[in-house]
Amino acid sequence: MTVTDTPTTDREAGRVTVLQASNVTMRFGGLTAVDDVSMTVHEGEIVGLIGPNGAGKTTFFNCLTGMYIPTEGRVELGGELLPPKPLKVVRAGMARTFQNIRLFANMTALENVMVGRYCRTSAMALTSILRGPKFRREEEATRERAQELLDYVGLGRSGELLARNMPYGDQRRLEIARALATDPQILLLDEPTAGMNPRETEETMQLIFKIRDSGLAVVVIEHDMRFIFALCDRVLCLVRGSLLIEGSPGEVQSDHRVIEAYIGGDDEEETA
């Protein structure tokens, strides 16, 4: 994996800052779903986002990725303000997966990854319709890159399988491959191990470590606390839309407020 743009430098920490979300607030009428939340993510870092149901985690993700326009606050990627449009956010260098699998069920695994790659192609509509030389060159390069990414996530032999016929864990990894096809600086994963068995969960953890070691930043929403505390360099806990605590996995895990939030948390659905 390669980082496509040069992010700004966080001088205080001496590390490269990829994503900076500042005082993000999201209101729906009289409901404040995300309340003044800030987050910094550095290159080659895994950051976890936890909280009980209804804490605003997915809403915050949607604000970061342009699906929602925050009521207040700003989101910067590589020091540049992100435009509040999903396609432009992807082209700027941010990719995500979703809590519910969103693959093209009737397309092959290879074709699904190729779809993710098209945001980096430049052939115009007429060239594509006529299948001119530039289109054919880009199509071949896209196919080669898609196969590389399938190999990278451990699905190299599954390229011709229809997505709908793949095992659940493989579908999750396919989504990650498609996100990586956009050449992101940062990857956002929304509950990547939901519904997985222990073996699939461990494989996913190792894949995320592999992505992190390639230099990408990763942000993960997850309800599996054992997974998140073993995976992340830092963890943020949201409660009722507000940031309760940010710290190392050990600090967050031992904080009595986090324990109370989960034990005494409500069962309302995520505000999204």
Residue, then its C-alpha position, 0 to 999 in steps of 0.5 A: m500500500t502507498v500513501t497517495d498524498t503528503p499529510t501535514t505534520d503534527r509538530e507537538a507529537g512529532r508524528v504525521t497527522v492524516l485526519q483531524a476532526s475538530n469539534v464535530t457536532m451533528r444535530f437532527g432537529g432538536l436531537t444532538a447525535v454527535d456533540d463537539v467531538s474531536m479526533t486526531v489520527h496519525e499515519g500508521e496508527i489504529v484508532g478504535l471508536i467504542g460506545p454503547n448503542g446510540a452513542g453516535k459512532t456511526t453518525f460520527f463516521n458519516c460526518l467524517t466521510g461526507m454522508y452527513i454535513p456536520t452542523e458544526g466543526r470541520v474535518e481535515l484530511g492531510g491538512e485540507l478541509l474535506p468536501p462534504k460529498p462522499l465521492k470527493v472524500v474518497r478521491a481525497g484519500m478516505a475509504r470506509t466499509f459499512q456495518n451491513i455488507r454492501l457488495f454487488a451480489n451479482m458481480t464477481a469478487l474481482e469485479n467488486v474490487m474493480v468498481g472501487r478502483y474506478c475513482r482513480t481512472s480518467a477515461m472520459a465517457l466517449t472513450s469508455i463507450l467506444r472502448g478506445p486505447k486509453f480505456r483498454r489500458e486503464e481497464e487492464a491496469t484496474r484488473e491487475r490492481a484488483q487481483e493484487l488486492l485480492d491476493y493481499v487480503g487472502l482472496g486471490r483464488s476467489g476472483e471469479l466467485l460471485a460475491r453472493n456465493m462467498p462465505y460471510g468472512d470472505q465477503r467482509r474481507l472483499e469489502i476491505a479490498r474494495a476500499l483499499a482499491t481507492d488508494p486511501q490514506i486512511l481506512l474507516l471500518d464500521e464493525p468489521t468483525a460483526g457476525m464473525n466466528p473466532r477464527e474469522t475475527e483473528e484473521t481480520m485482526q491480522l489483516i488490519f495489522k498488515i494494513r497498518d504496517s503498510g503505513l495506512a491509518v485505520v479507524v475502527i468501530e467495534h462492539d467486540m471489546r476484546f478485539i478492539f483492545a487487542l487491536c488499537d493503539r488508542v481508543l475513544c469512547l463516545v456516550r450519548g454523542s459526547l467524547l467520554i475518554e480517549g487513551s490507550p486501550g489499558e486506560v480506557q478499559s480500566d476507566h470506571r466511567v466506561i464500565e458504567a456506560y456499558i453496564g448502565g447503557d441503554d439499548e436504543e439503536e444507533t442514531a444514523 
